Amino acid sequence: MNPPCGRCNKPVYPTEKINCLDKYWHKGCFSCEVCKMALSMNNYKGFEKKPYCSMHYPKTSFTIVTDTPENLRLKQQSMLNSQALYKEDFERNKGKGFSVVADTPEMQRVKKTQDQISHAEHVEVKPSDGRVHRPPVGLIQVCVCVCVCVCVCVQIKYHEEFEKSKVRSDKRYQAMYSYVAAEADEVSLQEGDLILDVEPIDEGWVFGCNQRTGQRGMLPANYVRPV
């Protein structure tokens, strides 16, 4: 029995048969799905078992990652880990005579602006009149003052956030039950362990540090209680 054509569903005879994309086609039916241009085995492009010409071949798109509970939990954990590293850097450099400023997007923009201002001091502009002009010194000084003020505000903001997080992390929790970590980012517990720097992640998990082992990570919220 002759197989049906992938386009018109009529029987395909051996003398006119094209076997492609897991289907059989009449030579006249093997054409672009969009513009109907006749195709051959040398110039077709297959997509979802349908033939296309190069012009109308569907463009693939990126897959959008949804905010699932697991992705939100991992995002929150990453933020807490970054905060913990910042706090460690602050404590390590405290008292050395300078302030630690995180390399945040705001600070990167400020640094870029300062570099542009520094470059502007040495730029010579030649307009249509042929004369050489330099940027006004007063304008450059104003821009520098604005950048300095922004830097100070950013430093104050991050120190305030650090102090707030320090107050939150003073809470101590104690393990009511033993728990064996099931993942690499979790903390094992023994009944009676003290948990420091506790931060809630969601309804069922918290982030903290086991004082006995020094291990830092996630643990089930219903296994610990405040002390």
Sequence and secondary structure as in RCSB ss.txt:
>XXXX:A:sequence
MNPPCGRCNKPVYPTEKINCLDKYWHKGCFSCEVCKMALSMNNYKGFEKKPYCSMHYPKTSFTIVTDTPENLRLK
QQSMLNSQALYKEDFERNKGKGFSVVADTPEMQRVKKTQDQISHAEHVEVKPSDGRVHRPPVGLIQVCVCVCVCV
CVCVQIKYHEEFEKSKVRSDKRYQAMYSYVAAEADEVSLQEGDLILDVEPIDEGWVFGCNQRTGQRGMLPANYVR
PV
>XXXX:A:secstr
   BBTTT SB  GGGEEEETTEEEETTT B TTT  B  TTT EEETTEEE TTT            HHHHHHH
HHHHHHHHHHHHHHHHHHTTSSS      HHHHHHHHHHHHHHHHTT  B  TT   B   HHHHHHHHHHHHHH
HHHHHHHHHHHHHHHHHHTT  EEESS B  SSTTB  B TT EEEEEEE SSSEEEEEETTT  EEEEEGGGEE
E 
